[in-house]
Amino acid sequence: MAGREGGSRDLEMADSLDVDEVIKQLLALRGQRPGRHVQLRESDVKQLCVEARQVFMKQNTLLELEAPIKICGDIHGQYHDLLRLFESGGFPPQANYLFMGDYVDRGKQSIETICLLLAFKVRYPENFFILRGNHECASINRIYGFYDECRRRYNVKLWKTFCDVFNCLPIAAIIDEKIFCTHGGLSPEHTSMDQIKRIKRPCDVPELGEDLFVVV
């Protein structure tokens, strides 16, 4: 195993999710031309966010992981690139993964991208890990495409639901106690691993002010 450690009111009351069926629907685009969408039921997307949030909150802000694990960079809504990545490296749980953030914005299929990542996290919580990037912040993805995609394909409320999940994502990971992984580097205010461990979630990055994170 790769890992060592084990919203809102309406979301918490949602029904249980068939995550395998969600993964099956999302993987139906394998081998097809880029641009086609998977329109999951809104209720399934909401419940996926509920269950993913619960998993994230059970694990640490600073993940302590073990090799072998594949480390992946920005996806930015390029869903077919994500599928090709899994086809090359192996679909979970054949391989362990750590994604480094920036799953949404810019590309045309941010919803499929983040939903597949969240679904794999729910299905394989100790083999599949995703960190928070700067685009997993409402103040950023409100501008660079994710908000508009959610509004066009679903509604603004669902965008807020995704942002609630983003506020629970881990910040960094250490692999085999020697490889430090995070998105975009460290703030000068953080000089030790213990400081990262003490960051409380859910939290967001304020648009203004000196605080690095604020609890929400």
C-alpha positions as a Markdown table, in Angstrom:
| # | Residue | x | y | z |
|---|---|---|---|---|
| 1 | Met | 0.0 | 0.0 | 0.0 |
| 2 | Ala | 1.1 | 3.5 | -0.7 |
| 3 | Gly | -0.4 | 5.2 | 2.3 |
| 4 | Arg | 0.5 | 4.9 | 6.0 |
| 5 | Glu | -2.4 | 6.8 | 7.6 |
| 6 | Gly | -5.6 | 5.7 | 7.6 |
| 7 | Gly | -20.0 | 20.6 | 3.4 |
| 8 | Ser | -22.8 | 21.2 | 3.8 |
| 9 | Arg | -25.8 | 19.7 | 5.7 |
| 10 | Asp | -27.7 | 18.7 | 2.5 |
| 11 | Leu | -24.6 | 16.9 | 1.2 |
| 12 | Glu | -24.2 | 14.8 | 4.3 |
| 13 | Met | -27.7 | 13.5 | 4.0 |
| 14 | Ala | -27.3 | 12.2 | 0.4 |
| 15 | Asp | -27.7 | 8.6 | -0.5 |
| 16 | Ser | -24.8 | 6.1 | -0.9 |
| 17 | Leu | -23.0 | 6.1 | -4.2 |
| 18 | Asp | -22.2 | 3.2 | -6.6 |
| 19 | Val | -18.7 | 4.5 | -7.3 |
| 20 | Asp | -17.8 | 1.6 | -9.6 |
| 21 | Glu | -20.7 | 2.6 | -11.8 |
| 22 | Val | -19.5 | 6.2 | -11.8 |
| 23 | Ile | -16.0 | 5.0 | -12.8 |
| 24 | Lys | -17.5 | 2.8 | -15.6 |
| 25 | Gln | -19.4 | 5.8 | -17.0 |
| 26 | Leu | -16.4 | 8.0 | -17.0 |
| 27 | Leu | -14.2 | 5.4 | -18.6 |
| 28 | Ala | -16.7 | 4.9 | -21.4 |
| 29 | Leu | -14.8 | 7.7 | -23.3 |
| 30 | Arg | -11.7 | 5.6 | -23.6 |
| 31 | Gly | -10.7 | 5.3 | -27.3 |
| 32 | Gln | -13.2 | 7.9 | -28.4 |
| 33 | Arg | -12.4 | 11.3 | -30.0 |
| 34 | Pro | -11.6 | 14.1 | -27.6 |
| 35 | Gly | -14.5 | 16.5 | -26.9 |
| 36 | Arg | -17.3 | 14.1 | -26.0 |
| 37 | His | -18.7 | 14.5 | -22.5 |
| 38 | Val | -20.0 | 12.2 | -19.8 |
| 39 | Gln | -23.0 | 13.9 | -18.1 |
| 40 | Leu | -23.2 | 12.2 | -14.8 |
| 41 | Arg | -26.4 | 12.6 | -12.7 |
| 42 | Glu | -26.1 | 15.7 | -10.5 |
| 43 | Ser | -27.1 | 13.6 | -7.5 |
| 44 | Asp | -24.2 | 11.2 | -8.2 |
| 45 | Val | -21.7 | 14.1 | -8.5 |
| 46 | Lys | -22.9 | 15.6 | -5.2 |
| 47 | Gln | -22.6 | 12.2 | -3.4 |
| 48 | Leu | -19.2 | 11.6 | -5.0 |
| 49 | Cys | -18.1 | 14.9 | -3.4 |
| 50 | Val | -19.5 | 13.9 | -0.1 |
| 51 | Glu | -17.7 | 10.6 | 0.0 |
| 52 | Ala | -14.4 | 12.1 | -1.3 |
| 53 | Arg | -14.6 | 14.8 | 1.4 |
| 54 | Gln | -15.0 | 12.2 | 4.1 |
| 55 | Val | -11.9 | 10.3 | 2.8 |
| 56 | Phe | -9.8 | 13.5 | 2.7 |
| 57 | Met | -10.7 | 14.5 | 6.2 |
| 58 | Lys | -9.8 | 11.1 | 7.6 |
| 59 | Gln | -6.3 | 11.4 | 6.1 |
| 60 | Asn | -3.6 | 13.9 | 7.0 |
| 61 | Thr | -2.8 | 17.4 | 5.6 |
| 62 | Leu | 0.7 | 16.1 | 5.1 |
| 63 | Leu | 0.5 | 12.6 | 3.6 |
| 64 | Glu | 3.2 | 10.1 | 4.4 |
| 65 | Leu | 3.5 | 7.7 | 1.5 |
| 66 | Glu | 5.7 | 4.8 | 0.3 |
| 67 | Ala | 7.1 | 3.8 | -3.0 |
| 68 | Pro | 6.4 | 2.5 | -5.6 |
| 69 | Ile | 4.1 | 5.4 | -6.5 |
| 70 | Lys | 3.7 | 7.3 | -9.8 |
| 71 | Ile | 3.7 | 11.1 | -9.4 |
| 72 | Cys | 1.8 | 13.2 | -11.9 |
| 73 | Gly | 1.6 | 16.9 | -12.6 |
| 74 | Asp | -1.0 | 19.3 | -13.9 |
| 75 | Ile | -4.0 | 18.0 | -15.8 |
| 76 | His | -6.0 | 21.2 | -16.3 |
| 77 | Gly | -9.2 | 19.7 | -17.6 |
| 78 | Gln | -7.5 | 17.7 | -20.4 |
| 79 | Tyr | -9.5 | 14.5 | -19.7 |
| 80 | His | -8.3 | 12.5 | -22.6 |
| 81 | Asp | -4.7 | 13.2 | -21.6 |
| 82 | Leu | -5.6 | 11.8 | -18.1 |
| 83 | Leu | -7.1 | 8.7 | -19.7 |
| 84 | Arg | -3.9 | 8.2 | -21.8 |
| 85 | Leu | -1.8 | 8.6 | -18.6 |
| 86 | Phe | -3.7 | 5.7 | -17.0 |
| 87 | Glu | -3.5 | 3.6 | -20.1 |
| 88 | Ser | 0.3 | 4.1 | -20.0 |
| 89 | Gly | 0.9 | 3.8 | -16.3 |
| 90 | Gly | -1.9 | 1.4 | -15.3 |
| 91 | Phe | -5.4 | 2.0 | -14.0 |
| 92 | Pro | -5.8 | 2.0 | -10.3 |
| 93 | Pro | -5.3 | -0.2 | -8.3 |
| 94 | Gln | -2.7 | -1.7 | -10.7 |
| 95 | Ala | -0.5 | 1.2 | -9.8 |
| 96 | Asn | -0.3 | 3.7 | -6.9 |
| 97 | Tyr | -0.7 | 7.4 | -7.8 |
| 98 | Leu | 0.0 | 10.8 | -6.4 |
| 99 | Phe | -1.4 | 13.8 | -8.4 |
| 100 | Met | 0.1 | 17.2 | -7.6 |
| 101 | Gly | -2.8 | 19.5 | -8.2 |
| 102 | Asp | -4.3 | 21.7 | -10.9 |
| 103 | Tyr | -7.0 | 19.4 | -12.1 |
| 104 | Val | -9.5 | 22.0 | -13.3 |
| 105 | Asp | -9.5 | 25.2 | -15.5 |
| 106 | Arg | -8.2 | 25.9 | -19.0 |
| 107 | Gly | -9.2 | 22.5 | -20.5 |
| 108 | Lys | -12.7 | 21.7 | -21.7 |
| 109 | Gln | -13.4 | 18.7 | -19.5 |
| 110 | Ser | -12.6 | 19.8 | -15.9 |
| 111 | Ile | -15.7 | 18.1 | -14.6 |
| 112 | Glu | -14.9 | 14.6 | -16.0 |
| 113 | Thr | -11.3 | 15.1 | -14.9 |
| 114 | Ile | -12.0 | 15.9 | -11.2 |
| 115 | Cys | -14.8 | 13.4 | -11.0 |
| 116 | Leu | -12.6 | 10.5 | -12.2 |
| 117 | Leu | -9.9 | 11.5 | -9.7 |
| 118 | Leu | -12.4 | 11.8 | -6.9 |
| 119 | Ala | -13.9 | 8.5 | -7.8 |
| 120 | Phe | -10.6 | 6.7 | -7.8 |
| 121 | Lys | -9.8 | 8.3 | -4.4 |
| 122 | Val | -13.1 | 7.0 | -3.0 |
| 123 | Arg | -12.6 | 3.5 | -4.5 |
| 124 | Tyr | -8.9 | 3.1 | -3.6 |
| 125 | Pro | -8.2 | 5.5 | -0.7 |
| 126 | Glu | -4.9 | 4.0 | 0.3 |
| 127 | Asn | -3.5 | 3.7 | -3.2 |
| 128 | Phe | -4.6 | 6.9 | -4.9 |
| 129 | Phe | -3.8 | 10.4 | -3.6 |
| 130 | Ile | -4.4 | 13.9 | -4.9 |
| 131 | Leu | -2.9 | 17.2 | -3.5 |
| 132 | Arg | -4.3 | 20.7 | -3.8 |
| 133 | Gly | -3.0 | 23.0 | -6.5 |
| 134 | Asn | -3.6 | 26.7 | -6.8 |
| 135 | His | -6.5 | 26.1 | -9.2 |
| 136 | Glu | -8.3 | 24.1 | -6.5 |
| 137 | Cys | -9.2 | 27.5 | -5.0 |
| 138 | Ala | -12.5 | 29.3 | -5.7 |
| 139 | Ser | -10.8 | 32.6 | -6.3 |
| 140 | Ile | -8.8 | 31.1 | -9.1 |
| 141 | Asn | -11.1 | 28.6 | -10.8 |
| 142 | Arg | -13.9 | 31.2 | -10.6 |
| 143 | Ile | -11.9 | 33.0 | -13.3 |
| 144 | Tyr | -10.1 | 30.4 | -15.5 |
| 145 | Gly | -12.9 | 28.2 | -16.6 |
| 146 | Phe | -14.2 | 25.7 | -14.0 |
| 147 | Tyr | -16.9 | 28.0 | -12.7 |
| 148 | Asp | -18.2 | 28.6 | -16.3 |
| 149 | Glu | -18.1 | 24.9 | -17.1 |
| 150 | Cys | -20.1 | 24.0 | -13.9 |
| 151 | Arg | -22.6 | 26.7 | -14.6 |
| 152 | Arg | -23.1 | 25.7 | -18.2 |
| 153 | Arg | -23.3 | 21.9 | -17.6 |
| 154 | Tyr | -25.0 | 21.9 | -14.2 |
| 155 | Asn | -25.3 | 24.9 | -11.9 |
| 156 | Val | -23.4 | 27.3 | -9.7 |
| 157 | Lys | -24.4 | 25.3 | -6.6 |
| 158 | Leu | -22.4 | 22.3 | -7.8 |
| 159 | Trp | -19.4 | 24.5 | -8.4 |
| 160 | Lys | -19.6 | 25.5 | -4.7 |
| 161 | Thr | -19.9 | 21.8 | -3.8 |
| 162 | Phe | -16.6 | 21.1 | -5.6 |
| 163 | Cys | -15.0 | 24.0 | -3.9 |
| 164 | Asp | -16.0 | 22.6 | -0.5 |
| 165 | Val | -14.1 | 19.4 | -1.4 |
| 166 | Phe | -11.1 | 21.3 | -2.7 |
| 167 | Asn | -10.9 | 23.0 | 0.8 |
| 168 | Cys | -10.3 | 19.5 | 2.3 |
| 169 | Leu | -7.5 | 18.4 | 0.0 |
| 170 | Pro | -4.1 | 17.6 | 1.5 |
| 171 | Ile | -1.4 | 20.2 | 1.0 |
| 172 | Ala | 1.8 | 18.1 | 0.6 |
| 173 | Ala | 3.2 | 14.5 | 0.7 |
| 174 | Ile | 6.5 | 12.9 | 1.8 |
| 175 | Ile | 7.5 | 9.7 | 0.1 |
| 176 | Asp | 9.7 | 7.2 | 1.9 |
| 177 | Glu | 10.6 | 10.0 | 4.4 |
| 178 | Lys | 12.8 | 11.7 | 1.9 |
| 179 | Ile | 11.0 | 13.0 | -1.2 |
| 180 | Phe | 8.8 | 16.1 | -0.5 |
| 181 | Cys | 6.0 | 16.7 | -2.9 |
| 182 | Thr | 3.7 | 19.8 | -3.2 |
| 183 | His | 2.3 | 22.1 | -5.8 |
| 184 | Gly | 4.2 | 25.3 | -6.6 |
| 185 | Gly | 6.6 | 25.2 | -3.7 |
| 186 | Leu | 6.6 | 26.2 | -0.1 |
| 187 | Ser | 5.7 | 29.5 | 1.5 |
| 188 | Pro | 8.5 | 31.2 | 3.4 |
| 189 | Glu | 6.2 | 31.1 | 6.4 |
| 190 | His | 6.3 | 27.3 | 6.5 |
| 191 | Thr | 9.7 | 26.2 | 7.7 |
| 192 | Ser | 8.9 | 22.7 | 9.1 |
| 193 | Met | 6.8 | 19.6 | 8.3 |
| 194 | Asp | 5.0 | 20.1 | 11.6 |
| 195 | Gln | 3.7 | 23.4 | 10.4 |
| 196 | Ile | 2.1 | 21.7 | 7.4 |
| 197 | Lys | 0.7 | 19.0 | 9.6 |
| 198 | Arg | -1.0 | 21.6 | 11.8 |
| 199 | Ile | -2.9 | 23.3 | 9.0 |
| 200 | Lys | -6.6 | 22.7 | 9.8 |
| 201 | Arg | -9.1 | 21.8 | 7.1 |
| 202 | Pro | -11.4 | 22.7 | 5.5 |
| 203 | Cys | -9.4 | 25.8 | 4.6 |
| 204 | Asp | -9.1 | 28.2 | 1.8 |
| 205 | Val | -6.5 | 30.7 | 0.5 |
| 206 | Pro | -7.7 | 34.2 | 1.2 |
| 207 | Glu | -7.6 | 36.7 | -1.7 |
| 208 | Leu | -6.2 | 39.4 | 0.5 |
| 209 | Gly | -4.4 | 39.4 | 3.8 |
| 210 | Glu | -1.4 | 37.9 | 5.5 |
| 211 | Asp | -2.9 | 34.5 | 6.4 |
| 212 | Leu | -1.8 | 31.6 | 4.2 |
| 213 | Phe | -4.9 | 29.6 | 4.9 |
| 214 | Val | -8.1 | 30.4 | 6.7 |
| 215 | Val | -10.4 | 27.8 | 8.1 |
| 216 | Val | -13.8 | 27.7 | 6.4 |
